[in-house]
Every structure is written in C-alpha cells, then in structure tokens.
C-alpha cells in the first residue's frame, strides 16, 4: 500500500458526493458541540455517529483506518491518561470523555481528507466562501505535496538502514528520527520556496480576479448532511442533559 493512498482521498466513495464546504460546516458544528461540555455521553454519541460514516469514506477495512488514525488514537489515549494521572479530580470517566472528545474532533477531518479531492475543496472554498485564491490553491499545493513528504521520510529511513545506521534503544531512535525530520524540514522549506516562486510567476499574486473553470455546486444532499449533523449533535446534548452528565464549559462556578 503506497503512502499516497494512506494520505490521499479514496476514489469514488459515497461521502465524496457531499460538497466539501458542507463537510466543513458539519465539522464546525461538531467542534462547537464537543468543546461546549466535558461530559462523556456527548462525545460518545458523536463518535458513534462518525464511525457509521467510515464505510461511506472508503475506510471500512481496519488496516486502512489505522493508517490514517493512529496518531489520533495515540494522542487521544495520551490526553486521557495524562489527565487521569495528573488531575486529582479526574476519574476514569473523565479520561475516557477527554479521549473520546479528541477522537470526535479529529475524525471529521479524517473523513474529509479520505473522501475529498483537494482540487474540489479549493474550488468550493473559493466559490462558496470567497476564500482568497492565493490561500486556497497554496493550501491545495501543500496537500498535494504531503504524500511526497511521507515517501521521502520512508526513503531517508531506508537509506540510513542501508548504510548500517541502526537505532538501538529509545534514545537512539529518537535521535535518528530527529535527524530524518530535520532533513525533511530543510527539503520542505526549499520545495516550498520554489513552489511559491512558481505560483507568483503564474500570477497568483497579481490582484486580478480569477475565474473558476470547474465550478462548485451545492445540492440538496449537502443541506441534508449538515442538518443530519445538527440533529445528531442535538440528540447527543439532549441525552447528556437527560442523564444528568452534561458539564458545560462556559458556565461560571
């Protein structure tokens, strides 16, 4: 399985028919709801609904899902564990709630990346939200280069192994990882500078309004998707309040 597949969108999946700005709007709704309370019920319901969308994003196989979400899972577990160990008031449920909240905030982004062509995303942002073309297509170029960065990381790691540079022990692994990371950083800065120069040479900073050849259209299914997201979030809050677990953040003590 190539690195580009691990990061890029899965071709022709049901979720790809949803306009990218509708997915971003749904993501914003989920973010507001999950950040409004510290209970465990709200993120549990939201995460359950997000997991139901995995097959629609082409992530039905556990191995494909793990490739995209292992950093999220590691981060979520770390957040939950650290809060339980370091906070005198935090119990197991608090740690689980915080871990679920991290997963619930990250999964919509994973679904978006897995199902959306970056070109469609850039077109939708410039057409519907009037985002600057310089920013939108600069972000598009960065997304296009992300799989290349992963491939270069793997090539650098294998090159060091070929030269007999093996990491023995956690500290040695961290040191080698830092060296590879610095190499990638230098290469990314150089590539970014060349890309910025090339974009400016093609008139991305000319100040002249740009047209859009592909366009982007909002359909009824996009409104249904956002409405369904609102309904799920409302159901999560209602269940949390009904069970007496709702712990709002923005309420003074």
C-alpha positions, 0 to 999 in steps of 0.5 A: 500500500503506497503512502499516497493512498494512506494520505490521499482521498479514496476514489469514488466513495459515497461521502465524496458526493457531499460538497466539501464546504458542507463537510466543513460546516458539519465539522464546525458544528461538531467542534462547537458541540464537543468543546461546549461540555466535558461530559462523556455521553456527548462525545460518545454519541458523536463518535458513534455517529462518525464511525457509521460514516467510515464505510461511506469514506472508503475506510471500512477495512481496519488496516486502512483506518489505522493508517490514517488514525493512529496518531489520533488514537495515540494522542487521544489515549495520551490526553486521557491518561495524562489527565487521569494521572495528573488531575486529582479530580479526574476519574476514569470517566473523565479520561475516557470523555477527554479521549473520546472528545479528541477522537470526535474532533479529529475524525471529521477531518479524517473523513474529509481528507479520505473522501475529498479531492483537494482540487474540489475543496479549493474550488468550493472554498473559493466559490462558496466562501470567497476564500482568497485564491492565493490561500486556497490553491497554496493550501491545495499545493501543500496537500498535494505535496504531503504524500511526497513528504511521507515517501521521502521520510520512508526513503531517508529511513531506508537509506540510513538502514542501508548504510548500517545506521541502526537505532538501538534503544529509545534514545537512539531512535529518537535521535535518528528520527530527529535527524530524518525530520530535520532533513525533511524540514530543510527539503520542505522549506526549499520545495516550498520556496520554489513552489511559491516562486512558481505560483507568483510567476503564474500570477497568483499574486497579481490582484486580478480576479480569477475565474473558476473553470470547474465550478462548485455546486451545492445540492440538496444532499449537502443541506441534508448532511449538515442538518443530519449533523445538527440533529445528531449533535442535538440528540447527543446534548439532549441525552447528556442533559437527560442523564444528568452528565452534561458539564458545560464549559462556559458556565461560571462556578 
